[in-house]
Each structure stands twice: as structure tokens, then as C-alpha cells.
Amino acid sequence: MKDIPAIRGRNYIASLIAEGEHDTQDFKFLISDARKIARSISAFANHKGGRLLIGVKDNGVAAGVRNEEDIYMVEAAGHIYCSPSVEVSFMAYKVDPGVIVVKAEIAPSATPVSVKEDDGTLKAYIRVKDENIAAPAEWLAARSGEPAGIDGHLLRYSRHEELLLNMIAEQGRVSLRQFITESRLPTSVATAVAGSMIAAGVIDLTFSNRQWVMIAPA
């Protein structure tokens, strides 16, 4: 790599590949869509950080970076398609003669990172296992502004909060749509109620059966 000096790291990269793809690691070999890469960057930044192993196929074969432009595309994805922009750090490793794998590190973000989608909208993602899942409205509400119930900020407790807690106690898991239907609150108000409770740690969010649901804290 001309702009990223490669160091020896065959065993190190092999140990990372052995972990497989998970909530903080993704393999990338064919990089043809910067916006798609931006979704991975957003998901890692909104989770607990993570890394892309560029030059590694989905089956774990370290085939090497095909073109140095792939690295620039990842860098551009963080700057052009992510809002706010995300800095990606790179390290290159020699794994075999002529085969170089690049590790792209993404740090966790204190504020939600969204992706500028094709239609002009902004959409945030969260890393769940080895997938990038669109963040739900209640998660965004929880991450915006001052977290309720933390550092002296009191959680407003009304019949709506009580209703959501009772629904979770009875059903185990409740979607935002279920809460909106049961409470008959406007979507924006119900989202704000759920977001405040998530921010305060009174309830948790989990991704189950291809949907986000609210549950009691573990």
C-alpha cells in the first residue's frame, strides 16, 4: 500500500478472522458502494465501535485488498455519507506475499451517526450480531438531549409510563406500535415517552423476530 505502510501481521489477522463476523467486526472484500459502507460505519459508531477487515471475503479467506481506491472509498463513506462525519483509522497488514489486509477502525460515537440515503433522508443504524439494522425511533429519542433519570434529571412518571411498564410486565416484550395502539397517544408523544424510559434505564430495547421491542432491563 503506497499511503498506508503495511506491517507483518499474518497471525494477528488470522486470529481476527477466526472470530468471524460479529457485532464489532465485518469482512469487506468487494467495495463498490460507499453508501453501503457508510451504513456499517454508522452501525459500529452507534454501537460500541468496531472494525472492517478490508480484503477478507465473506468466507474468511484473506484475499487481500484489490485496489487502494477501496480504502479511499471507506474513508469517503465516513466523511461524505455519514452525519456527523466519522473518522476511520487504518492499519495495513502483510498476511502473505503480495496479500495485504487493511483493518479499518471505527470508534463509538457519543451522538447518533446517520447515513445520507439515496432519497435524501437520514437514517441511523445499529450493529446487531453481524447485521446493520435501522435504528428505531425510540432509540433515537433516547439518544437525543439529556438522558432522563441521569445526573439529577428526573424521569417524568405518568399514567403513560405506568401503562408501558405494565404492558412489558404482562407481555414480556412490547413494540412501539403496540404501545401507540394501547395508549392512543400520538406517535411523537409515545416515542418520546419510550425514549425517556430507555434513556433512564427503566426499560431496554432488543431486536427480536426482525423487529425492535421494549423489554425489562436484564
N, C-alpha and C positions, 0 to 999 in steps of 0.2 A: 504494500500500500504506500503510495507516494506521500500522502499527507498524514497518515497515521502509522508511525513505525510499529512493526509487528515484533512481539517478543515470543519466546518459546512458551508454549502452553498446552501441549498435546494432552497431558494427563489432566490438567485443570479443566479444559473444555470437555474432555471425556466424562469427567465427574459431573459436570453440569448437565450434559446430555443425558446421562444415566438417570437424572431426576425426572426426565420427561417434561412435558408442558404442564404447567400448574398455575396457581393464582399469581405467582410473581415471575413466571418465565414463559416465553413464547419463542418458537422456532420460526425463522423467516428465511426463505431461500429465494423465491420469486417476488421481487418488489417492483410492482408495476402501477400501484395506486397509492399515492401519497395520502389521500383522504382515509383510506382503509388503515394505513399505518397510524394515522392520527387517532383513530378510534382505539388502537392498542395503547398508544401513549396516554390518552385520556383515561382509559380504564385503569392503567397502572398508577397514574398520578392520583386518581380518586380513591384508590385502594390503599396500599401500603408501599407503593413503589414496585419496581420490577425491572426486568431486563429482556431485551430481544437478542437472540443469538442469530446474527445475520450470516448466512452461508450454511445453515443447517436445514436439511429437508424435514418434512413432517414426520418421516420415519426415523429421524435421529441420525441420519448419515451426514457427516461433516463434509459437504462437497466443496465448500469454500465460497467466498464472495465472488460473484461473476464479474461485477463491474464496480469500479469505485463510485460511479454515479449513484449506485444503490445507497451508499452511505449518505450522500448529499440529499437524496430524496427523503430519508428518515429525518435528517436534520431540518429540512424544509417543512416536513409534516408538523414538527413541533412548533415551528415559528409561523407558518402561513395558515395552517388549518386548525390549530388549537387556540382557544381563547379562554384565559390568557395564554400567551405563548409559553412553551415549555422548553427548557434547555435539556438536551440529551448529551450525555458524555460517552465517549467511545474509547475502547481498548481493542487492539488487534492482536491476534494470537496465531502463531505458526503451529499447525497441527500435523502437517505432512509436507513434503517438498512441493512447493507451488500451491499449497492449500492454506488459505488464511480465513479464520473465522473472526468476526467482529462482535464484541459484546457492547450493546447499547444500553446504558443505564438510565432509568427514569426515576427521579426522586418523588416521594409522596408530596402532594400539594396541600397547603392549608386552606385553599379556596377551591371550589369546584372547577374543573377544567372541562370545557365543552368543545365540540367539534363543529366547524362550519360545514354544514351538509350541502348537498347539491341544490336543494330548494331554497337555500339562504337561511334556513333555521339553524339554531344552535342546539346541539344535543349532547348531554354528558353521558359517559359510560362508566361502568364499574366492572372490575375483574371478578368473575365468579368461576372458581376452579380454572379451567383452561379456555373460558369464553369471555368475550366482551359483551356485556349486557347493558342495554339502555337504562339509565338511572331513572327511578320513579320520581314522580312529582313530590311525594312526601319526603324523600331523601334530600332533594334539592331544598325543600323548605327547611329541613333540619339543619342544613349546612349554611343557610343564609342568615346573616345577622347574629345577634348574641344568643348562644345556646340557653334555653330556658332551664332554670333549676341549677345553674352552674355559676360559681363565683358570685353568689349572692342574688342572682336573678331568679325570681320565684316563678314557678310554673302556675299559670292560671288554671284553676281547677273548677270546672262547672259540670253541669249535667252531661255535656257532650263528651268530656274526658272520661267521666264515670261510665257513660254508655260504651265507649270504645274499650275500656278496661273490662267491663262485664262481658262484652262480646268475645274478647280474647279468652277470658276465663272459661266461658261456656264452649266456645268452638275450637280453641287451641290456636287457630290462625285466621286472620281476617284481612281481606283485601281492601284497598281504599274504596273501590266501587261498592263493596258490601257496606262499608261504614257510611258512605254517602247515601245509599238507599235507605238504610235503617235510621239514620239521624235526620234525613231530609234537609240537610244543610247544603248550601251552595258548594259547588266543587272547590272553589278557592278557600272557603272557610274551613271545610272538612280537611283539606290538605294542610292548612295552617295548624289546625288542632293536632293532627297526626304528626306533623313535622316538629312541633314544640315538644310533644311527648317523646319522640325519638331522640331529639337533642338533649332532653333531660335524662335520658337513660331509663325512662319508665317503661318503654316498650322497645323492641328490637325489630329490625327488618331482616327478612331472609328470602331467598329466591327458591321457590318450590313449585314443582309441576309447571314450569315455564311461566310463572308469574311471581311478582313481588307480593309478599304477605307480611302482616304485622303479627308479632308473637310476643310472649312474655320473655323478659330477659333470662338468659341461661343462668 
